[in-house]
């Protein structure tokens, strides 16, 4: 634990300009008035202004286009509906208690229910693929004021996750307070990732509009092909979003982008609660994060200590990189635009009972099935 915390401190000190002497205990040095909300613009830069309102931002082009990937249409997609062939494909992760994927599960052990109606699995494959991730970071003056515990925990989690990336992974760095700002669009260039992270210095506004940030990001990622996800580092509190919780929940359900949430400030909350503080807003925020993760096929983590974060990163990587890809033709062919609920189960086809998984010693293994909660049926072609 101490080694990881010390390494995180050194990483932050180096990345945020603590100086060449690497004295992590001195912390980052303030340089000018750089903030997330007011980044310094270069005179010769032709880059677009990313401070525009979320609704004005263009769609993110796919870095894993059909041309680049060949004819493997369904590779890595969490859920897709092909109107021309009426086939639904869904990515499924089966994880043990330690977050490790359980391999070698045959096709016949999977059962899919759509609106509680059994479906016939017609497509099956096991995939390991690079991932495309939007790292969405809450960085407001409310919980991440300069050199506070929230500030340090947020940066440690953000830097820690970027260090788990592989050379063929793509990542976008997105920060939000009152507005959502793209610090780096999708790239696998480490220098660009490092440059984006260095802009997380001093928060600008006290608002933290989480709902607007994640729905805008999910909408922009909806057309990206391949293994994709949103990793959300946040307190779970929304203060001033234009969208409500219900509208955000619905938008995420329809986006086909899993959300992996890391709820920060857990230990700080416990200490505050011991002093008699009312933490109802934080508890509500945690429940909202759990709902977003569950309904989109992601996971939610609430580490109390810094040393618990690498385990969360490991589980996210395992869930995203190793998946079963299942496909079926829905029995309900109505093109009504309604939401169809999907349930994935593991069964013993001989008895139709839940599948019993054991380890090498024959002991039962508890497992978790991670899959999207459903999809939105297409509308009739006009």
C-alpha positions as CSV (number, residue, x, y, z in Angstrom):
1,X,0.0,0.0,0.0
2,X,2.7,2.5,1.0
3,X,4.7,1.8,-2.2
4,X,1.7,2.5,-4.4
5,X,0.8,5.7,-2.5
6,X,4.4,6.9,-2.7
7,X,4.6,6.1,-6.4
8,X,1.3,8.0,-7.0
9,X,2.7,11.0,-5.2
10,X,5.9,11.0,-7.3
11,X,3.8,10.6,-10.5
12,X,1.7,13.6,-9.6
13,X,4.6,15.7,-8.6
14,X,6.4,15.0,-11.9
15,X,3.3,15.4,-14.1
16,X,2.1,18.6,-12.4
17,X,5.4,20.5,-12.4
18,X,6.8,19.9,-8.9
19,X,10.3,20.4,-10.2
20,X,13.3,18.4,-11.2
21,X,14.1,17.4,-7.7
22,X,11.1,15.1,-7.6
23,X,10.1,16.2,-4.0
24,X,6.5,14.8,-4.0
25,X,5.8,16.1,-0.6
26,X,6.0,19.7,-1.8
27,X,3.1,19.2,-4.2
28,X,2.4,20.7,-7.6
29,X,3.4,24.3,-8.2
30,X,0.9,26.9,-9.3
31,X,1.8,28.3,-12.7
32,X,0.0,31.4,-13.7
33,X,-3.8,31.1,-13.9
34,X,-4.1,27.8,-15.7
35,X,-7.4,26.1,-14.9
36,X,-9.6,23.6,-16.6
37,X,-12.2,26.2,-17.3
38,X,-9.8,28.8,-18.6
39,X,-6.9,27.0,-20.4
40,X,-4.2,29.1,-22.0
41,X,-4.7,29.2,-25.8
42,X,-1.8,29.1,-28.1
43,X,-1.7,31.8,-30.8
44,X,-0.7,29.4,-33.6
45,X,-3.1,26.7,-32.6
46,X,-5.7,25.7,-35.1
47,X,-7.6,23.4,-32.6
48,X,-11.3,24.0,-32.1
49,X,-12.5,25.8,-29.0
50,X,-13.5,23.0,-26.6
51,X,-15.3,25.4,-24.3
52,X,-18.4,25.3,-26.3
53,X,-21.6,24.0,-24.7
54,X,-22.0,20.2,-24.8
55,X,-24.8,20.4,-27.3
56,X,-22.7,22.3,-29.8
57,X,-19.9,19.7,-29.9
58,X,-19.6,17.4,-32.9
59,X,-19.8,13.6,-32.9
60,X,-16.6,11.9,-32.2
61,X,-15.4,10.0,-35.2
62,X,-14.7,6.3,-34.7
63,X,-11.0,5.4,-34.3
64,X,-12.0,1.8,-35.0
65,X,-13.8,2.2,-38.2
66,X,-15.3,-0.6,-40.3
67,X,-12.6,-0.1,-42.9
68,X,-9.9,-0.4,-40.3
69,X,-11.4,-3.4,-38.6
70,X,-12.3,-5.4,-41.7
71,X,-15.6,-7.3,-41.8
72,X,-15.8,-8.1,-38.1
73,X,-18.9,-6.1,-37.6
74,X,-19.8,-7.2,-34.0
75,X,-16.3,-7.2,-32.5
76,X,-16.3,-5.7,-29.1
77,X,-19.7,-3.9,-29.3
78,X,-21.6,-4.0,-26.0
79,X,-25.0,-4.0,-27.8
80,X,-25.9,-3.3,-31.3
81,X,-29.1,-3.7,-33.3
82,X,-28.8,-4.3,-37.0
83,X,-32.0,-3.3,-38.7
84,X,-31.1,-5.0,-41.9
85,X,-30.6,-8.4,-40.4
86,X,-32.7,-8.1,-37.2
87,X,-29.9,-9.4,-35.1
88,X,-29.0,-8.1,-31.6
89,X,-25.4,-8.6,-30.4
90,X,-24.4,-8.1,-26.8
91,X,-21.1,-8.2,-25.0
92,X,-21.1,-10.2,-21.8
93,X,-18.5,-10.5,-19.0
94,X,-18.6,-13.3,-16.5
95,X,-16.4,-12.4,-13.5
96,X,-15.5,-14.1,-10.2
97,X,-15.4,-12.4,-6.8
98,X,-12.0,-11.0,-7.6
99,X,-13.0,-9.5,-10.8
100,X,-11.3,-12.0,-13.0
101,X,-13.0,-13.2,-16.1
102,X,-14.2,-16.9,-16.1
103,X,-13.1,-18.5,-19.3
104,X,-14.2,-21.4,-21.5
105,X,-18.0,-21.1,-20.9
106,X,-19.7,-23.0,-23.8
107,X,-22.4,-21.4,-25.9
108,X,-25.0,-23.8,-24.6
109,X,-24.7,-22.5,-21.1
110,X,-25.9,-19.0,-22.0
111,X,-29.5,-18.1,-21.9
112,X,-30.9,-14.7,-23.0
113,X,-34.3,-13.4,-22.1
114,X,-35.8,-10.4,-23.9
115,X,-38.7,-8.9,-21.9
116,X,-38.7,-12.3,-20.0
117,X,-39.1,-14.2,-23.3
118,X,-36.3,-16.8,-24.0
119,X,-34.3,-16.2,-27.2
120,X,-32.1,-18.5,-29.3
121,X,-28.4,-17.7,-29.2
122,X,-27.2,-17.9,-32.8
123,X,-23.9,-16.1,-32.5
124,X,-21.1,-16.8,-30.0
125,X,-17.5,-15.8,-29.8
126,X,-14.9,-15.0,-27.2
127,X,-12.9,-11.8,-27.8
128,X,-9.9,-9.9,-26.4
129,X,-9.6,-6.5,-28.0
130,X,-8.2,-3.0,-27.3
131,X,-10.6,-0.6,-25.6
132,X,-11.7,3.0,-26.4
133,X,-12.3,4.9,-23.1
134,X,-13.6,8.3,-22.2
135,X,-12.1,9.2,-18.9
136,X,-14.6,11.7,-17.5
137,X,-13.2,13.5,-14.4
138,X,-15.1,15.7,-12.0
139,X,-12.8,18.7,-11.3
140,X,-14.7,21.5,-9.6
141,X,-13.8,23.9,-6.8
142,X,-16.5,22.3,-4.6
143,X,-14.7,19.0,-3.9
144,X,-11.4,19.4,-5.7
145,X,-10.1,22.8,-4.3
146,X,-6.4,23.2,-4.7
147,X,-4.3,20.7,-2.6
148,X,-7.4,19.3,-0.8
149,X,-7.9,15.6,-0.1
150,X,-10.4,15.5,-3.0
151,X,-8.0,17.2,-5.3
152,X,-5.2,14.8,-4.6
153,X,-7.5,11.7,-4.7
154,X,-9.0,12.8,-8.0
155,X,-5.6,13.3,-9.6
156,X,-4.2,10.0,-8.2
157,X,-7.2,8.1,-9.6
158,X,-6.9,9.8,-13.0
159,X,-3.2,9.3,-13.4
160,X,-3.5,5.8,-12.0
161,X,-6.0,4.7,-14.6
162,X,-4.1,6.2,-17.6
163,X,-1.1,4.1,-16.5
164,X,-3.1,0.9,-17.1
165,X,-3.5,1.6,-20.8
166,X,-1.9,-0.5,-23.5
167,X,-0.4,0.9,-26.7
168,X,-3.4,0.0,-28.8
169,X,-6.0,1.6,-26.4
170,X,-7.6,4.9,-27.2
171,X,-8.5,7.4,-24.5
172,X,-10.2,10.8,-24.3
173,X,-9.6,13.0,-21.2
174,X,-12.7,15.0,-20.3
175,X,-13.1,17.3,-17.3
176,X,-16.3,18.9,-16.0
177,X,-17.4,21.5,-13.5
178,X,-20.0,24.1,-14.7
179,X,-19.2,23.0,-18.3
180,X,-17.8,19.9,-20.0
181,X,-14.4,20.4,-21.6
182,X,-12.4,17.9,-23.8
183,X,-8.8,18.1,-22.6
184,X,-7.7,15.5,-25.2
185,X,-9.8,13.9,-27.9
186,X,-9.4,10.1,-28.5
187,X,-5.7,9.3,-28.9
188,X,-3.1,6.6,-28.0
189,X,-0.3,9.2,-28.0
190,X,1.1,9.2,-24.5
191,X,2.5,12.8,-24.9
192,X,-1.0,14.1,-25.7
193,X,-2.4,12.2,-22.7
194,X,0.2,13.6,-20.4
195,X,-0.4,17.1,-21.7
196,X,-4.1,16.8,-21.1
197,X,-3.5,15.6,-17.5
198,X,-1.2,18.6,-16.8
199,X,-4.2,20.9,-17.4
200,X,-5.8,19.6,-14.2
201,X,-4.3,22.1,-11.9
202,X,-6.7,24.6,-10.3
203,X,-10.4,24.1,-10.5
204,X,-12.4,27.0,-12.0
205,X,-16.1,26.8,-10.9
206,X,-17.8,25.3,-7.9
207,X,-20.6,23.6,-9.8
208,X,-20.3,19.9,-10.8
209,X,-22.7,19.1,-13.6
210,X,-22.3,15.3,-13.8
211,X,-25.5,14.5,-15.6
212,X,-24.7,16.9,-18.5
213,X,-21.1,15.6,-18.7
214,X,-21.8,11.9,-18.9
215,X,-24.9,12.1,-21.3
216,X,-23.0,14.4,-23.7
217,X,-20.0,12.0,-23.6
218,X,-22.2,8.9,-24.1
219,X,-24.0,10.6,-27.0
220,X,-20.7,11.4,-28.7
221,X,-19.4,7.9,-28.2
222,X,-22.6,6.2,-29.4
223,X,-21.3,5.8,-33.0
224,X,-17.8,4.6,-32.1
225,X,-17.2,0.9,-33.0
226,X,-15.3,-1.5,-30.9
227,X,-14.9,-2.1,-27.1
228,X,-15.8,1.2,-25.6
229,X,-16.7,2.6,-22.1
230,X,-16.9,5.7,-19.9
231,X,-14.7,5.7,-16.8
232,X,-16.3,8.3,-14.5
233,X,-14.2,9.6,-11.6
234,X,-16.6,11.6,-9.4
235,X,-18.1,12.4,-6.0
236,X,-21.5,11.4,-7.5
237,X,-23.0,14.8,-6.7
238,X,-24.7,16.8,-9.4
239,X,-25.4,20.5,-8.7
240,X,-26.6,22.4,-11.7
241,X,-27.1,20.2,-14.7
242,X,-29.8,21.0,-17.3
243,X,-30.7,17.3,-17.4
244,X,-32.5,15.5,-14.6
245,X,-31.5,12.1,-13.1
246,X,-34.4,10.4,-14.9
247,X,-33.5,11.9,-18.3
248,X,-29.8,11.0,-17.8
249,X,-30.7,7.4,-16.9
250,X,-32.8,7.0,-20.0
251,X,-30.1,8.6,-22.2
252,X,-27.5,6.2,-20.9
253,X,-29.7,3.2,-21.4
254,X,-30.1,4.1,-25.0
255,X,-26.5,5.0,-25.7
256,X,-24.9,1.5,-25.7
257,X,-21.9,2.8,-23.8
258,X,-21.1,1.1,-20.4
259,X,-20.3,3.3,-17.5
260,X,-17.6,2.3,-15.0
261,X,-17.9,4.7,-12.0
262,X,-15.3,5.3,-9.3
263,X,-16.8,7.1,-6.4
264,X,-14.2,9.2,-4.5
265,X,-14.1,10.8,-1.1
266,X,-15.3,7.7,0.7
267,X,-13.0,7.9,3.7
268,X,-13.5,11.7,3.9
269,X,-17.3,11.1,4.1
270,X,-16.9,8.5,6.9
271,X,-14.9,10.9,9.0
272,X,-17.4,13.7,8.4
273,X,-20.3,11.3,9.3
274,X,-18.5,10.5,12.6
275,X,-18.6,14.2,13.4
276,X,-22.4,14.3,12.8
277,X,-22.5,15.6,9.2
278,X,-25.5,14.8,7.0
279,X,-24.3,12.8,4.0
280,X,-27.6,12.1,2.3
281,X,-26.5,13.8,-0.9
282,X,-23.5,11.6,-1.1
283,X,-25.5,8.4,-0.4
284,X,-27.9,9.4,-3.1
285,X,-25.1,10.1,-5.5
286,X,-23.6,6.6,-4.8
287,X,-26.9,5.0,-5.6
288,X,-27.2,6.9,-8.9
289,X,-23.7,5.7,-9.9
290,X,-24.6,2.1,-9.1
291,X,-27.7,2.5,-11.2
292,X,-25.9,4.0,-14.2
293,X,-23.3,1.2,-14.0
294,X,-25.7,-1.7,-13.6
295,X,-28.1,-0.6,-16.4
296,X,-25.4,0.1,-18.9
297,X,-23.4,-3.1,-18.3
298,X,-20.6,-1.4,-16.3
299,X,-19.5,-1.6,-12.7
300,X,-19.3,0.9,-9.8
301,X,-16.4,1.1,-7.3
302,X,-16.2,3.0,-4.0
303,X,-12.6,2.7,-2.8
304,X,-12.0,4.0,0.7
305,X,-8.2,4.1,0.5
306,X,-5.8,5.0,-2.3
307,X,-4.4,1.5,-2.3
308,X,-7.8,0.1,-3.3
309,X,-7.8,2.0,-6.6
310,X,-5.4,-0.3,-8.6
311,X,-7.8,-3.2,-7.9
312,X,-10.7,-1.2,-9.4
313,X,-8.6,-0.4,-12.5
314,X,-7.7,-4.0,-12.8
315,X,-11.3,-5.1,-12.7
316,X,-12.3,-2.5,-15.3
317,X,-9.5,-3.7,-17.7
318,X,-10.5,-7.3,-17.2
319,X,-14.2,-6.7,-17.8
320,X,-13.5,-4.6,-21.0
321,X,-10.8,-6.7,-22.6
322,X,-12.3,-10.2,-22.2
323,X,-15.9,-10.7,-23.2
324,X,-18.3,-13.2,-24.7
325,X,-20.0,-11.8,-27.8
326,X,-23.5,-13.2,-28.1
327,X,-26.1,-12.7,-30.8
328,X,-29.7,-13.5,-31.3
329,X,-32.7,-12.7,-33.6
330,X,-35.4,-11.3,-31.4
331,X,-38.8,-13.0,-31.4
332,X,-40.4,-9.6,-31.1
333,X,-39.8,-8.0,-34.5
334,X,-42.0,-5.0,-33.9
335,X,-40.2,-1.8,-35.0
336,X,-41.8,0.4,-32.3
337,X,-38.9,2.2,-30.8
338,X,-39.6,0.8,-27.3
339,X,-37.0,-0.2,-24.8
340,X,-36.5,-4.0,-24.6
341,X,-35.1,-5.4,-21.4
342,X,-32.3,-8.0,-21.7
343,X,-31.4,-10.6,-19.1
344,X,-28.4,-12.9,-19.5
345,X,-28.2,-16.1,-17.4
346,X,-25.9,-19.1,-17.1
347,X,-27.7,-22.4,-16.9
348,X,-27.2,-26.1,-17.1
349,X,-29.0,-27.0,-20.3
350,X,-29.7,-30.6,-19.0
351,X,-31.6,-29.4,-15.9
352,X,-32.4,-25.8,-16.9
353,X,-31.1,-24.8,-13.5
354,X,-28.5,-22.1,-12.7
355,X,-25.0,-23.1,-13.8
356,X,-22.7,-24.2,-11.0
357,X,-19.1,-23.0,-11.5
358,X,-16.3,-24.6,-9.5
359,X,-12.6,-23.9,-9.2
360,X,-9.7,-26.3,-9.7
361,X,-10.3,-27.8,-6.2
362,X,-14.0,-28.4,-6.9
363,X,-15.2,-25.5,-4.7
364,X,-18.1,-23.4,-5.9
365,X,-17.3,-20.0,-7.3
366,X,-19.7,-17.1,-7.0
367,X,-19.8,-15.2,-10.3
368,X,-21.3,-12.0,-11.6
369,X,-22.7,-11.5,-15.1
370,X,-22.1,-8.0,-16.5
371,X,-24.2,-7.1,-19.5
372,X,-26.3,-4.2,-20.7
373,X,-29.8,-4.0,-19.4
374,X,-31.4,-3.7,-22.8
375,X,-31.7,-1.8,-26.1
376,X,-34.1,0.4,-27.9
377,X,-35.9,-1.2,-30.8
378,X,-35.6,0.6,-34.2
379,X,-38.4,2.6,-35.6
380,X,-40.0,1.8,-39.0
381,X,-38.1,3.1,-42.0
382,X,-40.0,6.1,-43.5
